[in-house]
Amino acid sequence: PTGYMENSISYSAIEDVQLLSWENAPKYCLQLTIPGGTVLLQAANSYLRDQWFHSLQWKKKIYKYKKVLSNPSRWEVVLKEIRTLVDMALTSPLQDDSIHQAPLEIVSKLLSENNNLTTQDHESIIVAIAPLLENNHPPPDLCEFFCKHCRERPRSMVVIEVFTPVVQRILKHNMDFGKCPRLRLFTQEYILALNELNAGMEVVKKFIHSMHGPTGQCPHPRVLPNLVAVCLAAIYSCYEEFINSRDNSPSLKEIRNGCQQQCDRKPNLPLRLLHTSPDLVSQEATLTESRLKPVIVTSSEIHVEVERNNTANQKMTANVGNDSEPNLIDCLMVSPTCSTMSIELSTQADRILGCYVEILKMLSDYDDWRPALASLLQPIPFPKEALAHEKFTKELKYVIQRFAEDPRQEVHSCLLSVRAGKDGWFQLYSPGGVACDDDGELFASMVRV
């Protein structure tokens, strides 16, 4: 642009926007009133003119609300302005994602910069923006605010009345929680808040049923993968302290690596690793030690006791010509006469674990979801610390039992390893396996013809 239009006009400088409507006015023109004069804009047709008009009106009003809500004085006035902003977004004729997202981002910024709001203020703001959330995902900062509300006020009616349709929309339409992890965290906290209600798991069960629908086939293909992703992330968080702790991880690594690190630092420690794959061949390893007595590695949460064998020579199995990590059974399995492991979770972590394992059980009860669920769980997507936790493996037996009892080959085959050289649920729950606690009863149901 040259001449008068060489310098841009800021939206804040526009005092008024009008459509020229007098009789001899030029066609398809807009009149902008600015300090020091007016500007006429002529469009090619009436549709483009109206589009410019509503867009300029929108930009002008959004600038006004950003300015008003960036410096709140009285919260009664702020709440009134938020309601007006939401109504403006809902009644705007413009069709664009930013029309609903912009007000949500303004409110999100307002909440992040004002941490001294009362619970009543929180709930009033959530109710005010609820209409915008019916067809839009909340932005990351707003998700964090919702998570905080779920943790601090799980019995609030806002959780049921406002968050339920929001979470339902997330589970039905979200394509990748990796791109928006806070949506997953919000969904996770919402389910935990449901579990805090008087009916507890019954409320969660009704929610899962509402996501599946009353028919035999769930009409929403994204619901199951999203629910499984939430469950896996929640279960991982229960053991995250153990996984990330420098105090706890060495003892677990010694077990995962067949105690090789400990063998290098201390007198030889013979351990018998049990393999179930027929492709593995054994090799002789001569191990000696001068004094035989128990070695105990302890931490604040995990207690691992490894007893040395009374023999000087011990057979150990290993992959020939394979320098990769040991199999899952190698990582976890040490002869029961040689070691014992117990993992004690905090009260909060234990509550989270119990809730989400129950959800996995619920998912396995739906016939149409079972094939996809078995496929998602076939790679054993749980941390090794969870598989070494007796309570977790015991509760998960219900899900594996449902897979074993299913007559469909596509479900039953998912009990085997996902590829050669890896262990599956079949090996994990086999007699003598790290998760077997029923004398092979579950294993027998898995190997039926």
C-alpha positions as CSV (number, residue, x, y, z in Angstrom):
1,P,0.0,0.0,0.0
2,T,1.1,3.5,-0.7
3,G,-0.2,7.0,0.2
4,Y,-2.6,7.2,3.1
5,M,-2.7,3.4,3.5
6,E,1.0,3.1,3.8
7,N,0.7,2.9,7.6
8,S,-1.5,0.2,9.1
9,I,-4.5,1.0,11.3
10,S,-4.5,-0.8,14.7
11,Y,-7.8,-2.4,15.8
12,S,-7.5,-0.4,19.0
13,A,-7.7,2.9,17.0
14,I,-11.0,1.9,15.3
15,E,-13.8,3.8,17.1
16,D,-16.7,2.5,14.9
17,V,-17.4,0.3,11.9
18,Q,-20.5,0.9,9.8
19,L,-22.0,-0.3,6.5
20,L,-22.7,2.5,4.1
21,S,-26.4,2.4,3.5
22,W,-27.5,5.7,2.0
23,E,-29.0,5.9,-1.4
24,N,-26.1,7.1,-3.6
25,A,-23.3,5.5,-1.6
26,P,-20.7,3.5,-3.4
27,K,-21.4,-0.2,-3.6
28,Y,-20.2,-2.7,-1.0
29,C,-18.4,-0.2,1.2
30,L,-17.4,-0.1,4.9
31,Q,-16.8,3.1,6.9
32,L,-14.2,2.9,9.6
33,T,-14.2,5.8,12.1
34,I,-10.7,6.5,13.5
35,P,-9.2,9.5,15.3
36,G,-8.7,12.3,12.8
37,G,-11.1,11.0,10.0
38,T,-12.7,8.1,8.4
39,V,-11.7,5.3,6.0
40,L,-13.8,3.8,3.3
41,L,-13.1,0.1,2.3
42,Q,-14.8,-1.2,-0.9
43,A,-15.2,-5.0,-1.3
44,A,-15.9,-6.9,-4.5
45,N,-19.3,-8.1,-3.4
46,S,-21.8,-8.0,-0.5
47,Y,-20.6,-11.3,0.9
48,L,-17.0,-10.2,1.2
49,R,-18.2,-6.8,2.6
50,D,-20.2,-8.5,5.3
51,Q,-17.3,-10.8,6.1
52,W,-15.0,-7.8,6.6
53,F,-17.7,-6.1,8.7
54,H,-18.2,-9.0,11.1
55,S,-14.4,-9.7,11.3
56,L,-13.6,-6.1,12.2
57,Q,-16.4,-6.0,14.8
58,W,-15.0,-9.3,16.3
59,K,-11.4,-8.0,16.4
60,K,-12.5,-4.7,17.9
61,K,-14.5,-6.5,20.7
62,I,-11.9,-9.1,21.4
63,Y,-9.3,-6.3,21.9
64,K,-11.8,-4.6,24.4
65,Y,-12.3,-7.8,26.4
66,K,-8.6,-8.5,26.5
67,K,-8.0,-5.1,27.9
68,V,-10.8,-5.3,30.5
69,L,-10.0,-8.8,31.7
70,S,-6.2,-8.2,31.9
71,N,-6.7,-5.8,34.8
72,P,-9.6,-7.1,36.9
73,S,-10.8,-4.9,39.7
74,R,-14.1,-6.4,40.9
75,W,-14.9,-10.0,40.2
76,E,-18.6,-9.3,39.9
77,V,-17.8,-7.1,36.9
78,V,-15.3,-9.7,35.5
79,L,-17.8,-12.5,35.7
80,K,-20.4,-10.3,33.8
81,E,-17.8,-9.5,31.1
82,I,-17.0,-13.2,30.7
83,R,-20.7,-14.1,30.2
84,T,-21.0,-11.3,27.6
85,L,-17.8,-12.5,25.8
86,V,-19.2,-16.0,25.7
87,D,-22.5,-14.9,24.3
88,M,-20.8,-12.8,21.6
89,A,-18.7,-15.8,20.6
90,L,-21.8,-18.1,20.4
91,T,-23.9,-15.6,18.4
92,S,-21.1,-14.6,15.9
93,P,-21.9,-15.4,12.3
94,L,-18.3,-16.1,11.6
95,Q,-17.2,-19.7,11.1
96,D,-13.6,-20.1,12.4
97,D,-11.9,-22.1,15.1
98,S,-10.5,-18.9,16.7
99,I,-14.0,-17.6,17.3
100,H,-14.5,-20.0,20.3
101,Q,-10.8,-20.5,21.1
102,A,-10.0,-16.8,21.6
103,P,-12.4,-16.4,24.6
104,L,-11.2,-19.6,26.2
105,E,-7.6,-18.4,25.9
106,I,-8.5,-15.0,27.5
107,V,-10.2,-16.8,30.4
108,S,-7.3,-19.2,30.7
109,K,-4.8,-16.4,30.9
110,L,-7.0,-14.6,33.5
111,L,-7.1,-17.7,35.7
112,S,-3.4,-18.4,35.5
113,E,-2.5,-14.8,36.5
114,N,-5.0,-14.8,39.5
115,N,-4.3,-17.5,42.0
116,N,-6.2,-15.9,44.9
117,L,-9.7,-16.7,43.6
118,T,-12.2,-18.4,45.9
119,T,-13.7,-21.8,45.1
120,Q,-17.0,-20.0,44.4
121,D,-15.3,-17.8,41.8
122,H,-13.8,-20.8,40.2
123,E,-17.1,-22.6,39.8
124,S,-18.8,-19.4,38.5
125,I,-16.2,-18.9,35.8
126,I,-16.4,-22.6,34.8
127,V,-20.2,-22.5,34.5
128,A,-19.9,-19.2,32.5
129,I,-17.6,-20.7,29.9
130,A,-19.3,-24.1,29.8
131,P,-21.3,-23.4,26.5
132,L,-18.0,-22.8,24.7
133,L,-16.6,-26.2,25.8
134,E,-19.4,-28.2,24.2
135,N,-17.7,-28.1,20.8
136,N,-14.1,-27.1,21.7
137,H,-11.2,-28.7,23.5
138,P,-10.0,-26.5,26.5
139,P,-6.6,-25.0,26.0
140,P,-3.6,-26.3,28.0
141,D,-3.7,-23.7,30.8
142,L,-7.4,-24.2,31.2
143,C,-6.9,-28.0,31.4
144,E,-4.4,-27.4,34.2
145,F,-7.0,-25.3,36.0
146,F,-9.7,-28.0,35.6
147,C,-7.2,-30.7,36.9
148,K,-6.7,-28.6,40.0
149,H,-10.4,-28.2,40.5
150,C,-10.9,-32.0,40.2
151,R,-8.2,-32.7,42.8
152,E,-9.4,-30.1,45.3
153,R,-13.2,-30.3,44.8
154,P,-13.9,-33.8,43.5
155,R,-17.5,-33.7,44.8
156,S,-18.3,-30.4,43.2
157,M,-21.4,-30.5,41.0
158,V,-19.3,-28.7,38.4
159,V,-17.4,-31.9,37.9
160,I,-20.6,-33.8,36.9
161,E,-22.6,-31.2,35.2
162,V,-19.8,-29.3,33.2
163,F,-16.8,-31.6,32.9
164,T,-18.7,-34.7,31.9
165,P,-19.6,-33.5,28.4
166,V,-16.2,-32.0,28.0
167,V,-14.4,-35.3,28.8
168,Q,-16.9,-37.2,26.6
169,R,-16.0,-35.0,23.7
170,I,-12.2,-35.5,24.3
171,L,-12.5,-39.2,24.4
172,K,-14.7,-39.3,21.2
173,H,-12.7,-36.9,19.1
174,N,-9.1,-36.7,20.4
175,M,-6.6,-38.3,17.9
176,D,-3.3,-38.1,19.7
177,F,-2.8,-37.4,23.4
178,G,0.9,-37.0,22.6
179,K,0.2,-33.6,21.0
180,C,-2.0,-32.5,23.9
181,P,-0.9,-34.3,27.1
182,R,-2.9,-32.0,29.4
183,L,-6.1,-33.2,27.9
184,R,-5.1,-36.7,28.9
185,L,-4.2,-35.5,32.4
186,F,-7.5,-33.7,32.7
187,T,-9.4,-36.8,31.7
188,Q,-7.4,-38.8,34.2
189,E,-8.2,-36.4,37.0
190,Y,-11.8,-36.3,36.1
191,I,-12.2,-40.1,36.4
192,L,-10.4,-40.0,39.7
193,A,-12.9,-37.3,40.9
194,L,-15.8,-39.6,39.9
195,N,-14.2,-42.3,41.9
196,E,-14.2,-40.0,45.0
197,L,-18.0,-39.8,44.9
198,N,-20.1,-41.8,47.3
199,A,-21.0,-44.5,44.8
200,G,-17.3,-44.6,43.7
201,M,-16.6,-47.2,41.0
202,E,-20.3,-47.5,40.2
203,V,-20.2,-43.9,38.9
204,V,-17.1,-44.7,36.9
205,K,-18.8,-47.8,35.5
206,K,-21.8,-45.8,34.4
207,F,-19.5,-43.3,32.7
208,I,-17.6,-46.0,30.8
209,H,-21.0,-47.5,29.8
210,S,-22.1,-44.1,28.5
211,M,-19.0,-43.8,26.4
212,H,-19.6,-47.3,24.9
213,G,-23.3,-46.7,24.3
214,P,-26.3,-49.0,24.8
215,T,-25.8,-51.1,21.6
216,G,-23.5,-54.0,21.2
217,Q,-21.1,-52.0,19.0
218,C,-19.5,-48.7,20.2
219,P,-20.1,-46.1,17.4
220,H,-17.0,-44.1,18.3
221,P,-13.7,-45.8,17.3
222,R,-11.5,-43.4,19.2
223,V,-13.0,-44.0,22.7
224,L,-11.2,-47.3,23.5
225,P,-7.7,-46.2,22.4
226,N,-8.1,-43.0,24.3
227,L,-9.4,-44.8,27.5
228,V,-6.5,-47.3,27.3
229,A,-4.0,-44.4,26.9
230,V,-5.4,-42.7,30.0
231,C,-5.2,-46.0,32.0
232,L,-1.6,-46.7,30.9
233,A,-0.5,-43.2,31.8
234,A,-2.2,-43.3,35.2
235,I,-0.7,-46.7,36.0
236,Y,2.7,-45.6,35.0
237,S,2.4,-42.5,37.3
238,C,1.9,-44.9,40.2
239,Y,5.4,-46.3,39.7
240,E,7.0,-43.1,38.4
241,E,8.7,-42.4,41.7
242,F,10.4,-45.8,41.6
243,I,11.4,-45.4,38.0
244,N,12.9,-41.9,38.3
245,S,14.4,-42.3,41.8
246,R,18.2,-42.8,41.9
247,D,17.8,-44.6,45.2
248,N,15.4,-47.1,43.9
249,S,16.4,-47.6,40.3
250,P,19.8,-49.3,40.9
251,S,18.3,-52.3,42.7
252,L,15.7,-52.7,40.0
253,K,18.3,-52.4,37.3
254,E,20.3,-55.2,38.9
255,I,17.3,-57.4,38.7
256,R,16.4,-56.3,35.1
257,N,20.0,-57.0,34.0
258,G,20.3,-60.3,35.7
259,C,22.2,-58.8,38.6
260,Q,25.2,-58.4,36.3
261,Q,26.1,-55.0,37.8
262,Q,26.2,-56.4,41.3
263,C,28.2,-59.4,40.1
264,D,30.9,-57.0,38.7
265,R,31.1,-55.0,42.0
266,K,30.8,-57.8,44.5
267,P,31.7,-61.5,44.8
268,N,30.0,-63.6,42.3
269,L,26.2,-63.8,42.8
270,P,24.7,-66.9,41.1
271,L,21.1,-66.3,39.9
272,R,18.9,-68.8,38.0
273,L,16.9,-67.0,35.2
274,L,14.0,-69.0,34.1
275,H,13.3,-69.0,30.3
276,T,10.3,-70.4,28.5
277,S,11.4,-69.9,24.9
278,P,12.6,-73.1,23.2
279,D,15.0,-71.1,21.1
280,L,17.2,-70.3,24.1
281,V,20.2,-72.4,24.8
282,S,22.0,-72.6,28.1
283,Q,25.7,-72.1,28.7
284,E,27.8,-73.0,31.7
285,A,29.0,-70.2,34.0
286,T,31.3,-71.1,36.9
287,L,30.7,-68.8,39.8
288,T,32.5,-68.9,43.1
289,E,32.3,-67.0,46.4
290,S,34.1,-67.1,49.6
291,R,31.3,-66.4,52.1
292,L,27.6,-67.1,51.5
293,K,25.1,-64.9,53.2
294,P,22.1,-62.8,52.3
295,V,22.5,-59.4,50.6
296,I,19.7,-56.9,51.1
297,V,19.2,-53.8,49.0
298,T,16.6,-51.5,50.5
299,S,15.1,-48.1,49.8
300,S,12.2,-46.1,51.3
301,E,9.6,-47.9,49.2
302,I,11.1,-51.0,47.5
303,H,12.7,-53.8,49.4
304,V,14.7,-56.3,47.4
305,E,16.4,-59.3,49.0
306,V,18.6,-61.6,47.1
307,E,19.9,-64.7,48.7
308,R,23.1,-66.3,47.4
309,N,23.0,-70.0,46.5
310,N,24.9,-72.5,48.6
311,T,26.5,-74.0,45.5
312,A,29.7,-72.9,43.9
313,N,28.6,-73.7,40.4
314,Q,25.3,-72.6,38.8
315,K,23.8,-72.9,35.4
316,M,22.5,-69.6,33.8
317,T,20.7,-69.2,30.6
318,A,21.4,-66.5,28.0
319,N,20.8,-65.6,24.4
320,V,23.6,-66.8,22.2
321,G,25.0,-64.0,20.0
322,N,22.5,-61.5,21.2
323,D,23.7,-58.4,23.0
324,S,20.3,-56.8,23.4
325,E,18.4,-56.4,26.6
326,P,17.2,-59.6,28.3
327,N,13.7,-60.8,27.8
328,L,11.0,-59.6,30.1
329,I,11.1,-62.8,32.0
330,D,14.8,-62.4,32.3
331,C,14.3,-58.9,33.7
332,L,11.9,-59.9,36.4
333,M,12.3,-63.6,37.0
334,V,14.6,-64.9,39.6
335,S,14.1,-68.2,41.3
336,P,11.7,-67.9,44.2
337,T,14.3,-69.6,46.4
338,C,16.8,-66.9,45.6
339,S,14.8,-63.7,45.9
340,T,11.7,-62.0,47.1
341,M,10.4,-58.6,46.0
342,S,7.7,-56.4,47.5
343,I,6.5,-53.0,46.3
344,E,4.5,-50.8,48.6
345,L,2.7,-47.9,47.1
346,S,1.6,-44.7,48.8
347,T,-2.1,-44.4,49.7
348,Q,-2.7,-42.1,46.8
349,A,-0.9,-44.2,44.3
350,D,-2.6,-47.3,45.5
351,R,-6.0,-45.6,45.0
352,I,-5.1,-44.5,41.5
353,L,-3.8,-48.0,40.6
354,G,-7.0,-49.7,41.9
355,C,-9.2,-47.3,40.0
356,Y,-7.6,-47.7,36.6
357,V,-7.1,-51.5,36.8
358,E,-10.8,-51.7,37.5
359,I,-11.4,-49.7,34.3
360,L,-9.3,-52.1,32.3
361,K,-11.5,-54.9,33.7
362,M,-14.6,-53.0,32.6
363,L,-13.2,-52.5,29.1
364,S,-12.5,-56.2,28.8
365,D,-16.1,-57.1,29.5
366,Y,-17.3,-55.5,26.3
367,D,-17.2,-58.0,23.4
368,D,-16.7,-55.5,20.7
369,W,-13.8,-53.8,22.5
370,R,-12.0,-57.0,23.5
371,P,-10.1,-57.6,20.3
372,A,-8.7,-54.1,20.1
373,L,-8.0,-54.1,23.9
374,A,-6.1,-57.4,23.6
375,S,-4.1,-55.9,20.7
376,L,-3.2,-52.8,22.6
377,L,-2.1,-54.8,25.6
378,Q,-0.2,-57.5,23.7
379,P,3.2,-55.7,23.9
380,I,2.7,-55.5,27.7
381,P,2.8,-51.7,27.8
382,F,3.4,-51.5,31.6
383,P,6.6,-50.7,33.4
384,K,8.6,-53.6,34.8
385,E,8.1,-52.3,38.3
386,A,4.4,-52.8,37.8
387,L,4.9,-56.4,36.6
388,A,7.0,-57.0,39.7
389,H,4.1,-55.8,41.9
390,E,2.1,-58.7,43.1
391,K,-1.1,-56.7,43.6
392,F,-1.0,-55.3,40.1
393,T,-0.4,-58.7,38.4
394,K,-3.1,-60.3,40.6
395,E,-5.7,-57.8,39.7
396,L,-4.8,-57.9,36.0
397,K,-5.5,-61.6,35.9
398,Y,-9.2,-60.9,35.3
399,V,-8.4,-59.1,32.0
400,I,-6.0,-61.9,30.9
401,Q,-8.7,-64.5,31.8
402,R,-11.2,-62.7,29.6
403,F,-8.8,-62.8,26.7
404,A,-8.2,-66.5,27.3
405,E,-11.9,-67.3,27.4
406,D,-12.7,-65.4,24.3
407,P,-13.4,-67.9,21.4
408,R,-12.0,-65.5,18.7
409,Q,-8.5,-66.3,17.5
410,E,-7.7,-62.6,17.1
411,V,-8.2,-62.2,20.8
412,H,-6.6,-65.4,22.0
413,S,-3.5,-65.0,19.9
414,C,-2.7,-61.7,21.7
415,L,-1.7,-63.6,24.7
416,L,1.5,-64.6,22.8
417,S,4.5,-62.4,22.4
418,V,4.2,-59.5,19.9
419,R,7.3,-60.7,18.1
420,A,10.0,-63.3,18.3
421,G,12.4,-62.8,21.2
422,K,9.9,-61.0,23.3
423,D,7.8,-62.4,26.1
424,G,4.0,-62.1,26.2
425,W,1.2,-62.7,28.8
426,F,1.5,-66.4,28.1
427,Q,5.0,-66.5,29.5
428,L,4.3,-64.0,32.3
429,Y,1.5,-66.1,33.8
430,S,3.0,-69.5,33.0
431,P,3.8,-71.8,36.0
432,G,6.9,-70.5,37.7
433,G,6.4,-67.2,36.0
434,V,6.8,-63.9,37.9
435,A,3.0,-63.3,37.8
436,C,1.8,-66.8,38.4
437,D,0.2,-67.2,41.8
438,D,-2.6,-69.8,41.1
439,D,-0.6,-73.0,40.4
440,G,-1.1,-72.6,36.7
441,E,-4.9,-72.3,36.7
442,L,-4.9,-69.2,34.4
443,F,-2.1,-70.8,32.3
444,A,-4.3,-73.9,31.8
445,S,-7.1,-71.7,30.4
446,M,-4.7,-70.0,28.1
447,V,-3.4,-73.3,26.5
448,R,-6.8,-74.9,26.0
449,V,-7.6,-76.2,22.5
